[in-house]
Amino acid sequence: MKDAQTNVEQSDEISLLLEDQLCFALYAAQRALTNRYRPLLEQFGLTYPQYLVMLVLWEHGALPIKKLGTLLELDYGTLTPLLKRLEAHGLIQRRRQVEDERSVQITLTDEGSELRGRIRVVPAAIAEAAGLTGNETTDAKTLLEKLHANISASD
């Protein structure tokens, strides 16, 4: 923290205008993107966080809840209610492992697996709404991943 404070003190050109803040640009873009997802996902009975869970399960298959939380960067207390709702909708099953009853395995149901084919319209609609070229999308994603890595490493 001392280095950051030193850097701030050395620069008289640091802006405190809202429009100049990276954090606000990210916040506003994230809210707009999430709001765009909402009506698209509602037709499938999913919220945005539930959609993220399903994406991970479609990609990786059955996972222990701990691994799912790691991949989504969500803690157990946040993830558990999401999983309970997905299970109530018949999209996933939660099963305690016989060899370790502390571990809960998350698996897709047939209905959850089938949803993957129908929900493909969502990424296409988001891509259209974003209005970015393929290269711009790749560049934005790369920069956001770098930002995430750098900020996470500084913790």
Residue, then its C-alpha position, 0 to 999 in steps of 0.5 A: m500500500k505504501d508504494a501505491q500511496t507514494n505513486v499517488e503523491q508523485s502525480d498531480e494529474i490523478s483525476l477524481l472525476l467519475e468519468d475518468q475512473l476505470c472502476f466506474a467504467l467496469y461497473a457500468a459495463q458489467r451492470a449493462l451486460t448483466n441487465r442485457y442477459r436478464p430477459l434472455l435468461e428469464q425465458f430459460g428460468l435462469t438468473y445470471p449467476q445460475y447461468l454461470v454455474m451451468l456454463v461450468l458444468w456443461e464445460h467440466g461435467a460433474l464437479p465437487i462443490k468446492k471445485l465449482g466454487t473455485l472456478l466461479e470464484l464464489d464462496y460456499g455460502t453464495l454458491t449453495p443457494l444457487l445450487k439449491r434453486l437449480e436443483a429445485h428446477g430439475l437442472i442439477q443434482r447434489r450428492r454427498q460422496v460415499e468416500d467423503e460425506r463432507s464432499v458434495q458432487i454436483t451433476l447435471t440432470d438430463e434436463g440440465s444437459e438438454l438445456r445446453g442446446r437450447i440456450r446457445v441463442v444467449p451468447a449470440a444475442i449478447a455478441e450482437a448487443a455488444g457490437l464488437t468485432g471478434n478481435e475487439t471481443t478477444d482484446a477486451k477479454t484479454l485486458l480484463e483477464k490481465l486486470h483480474a490477474n494483476i489486481s488479484a496478485s496485489d492482494 
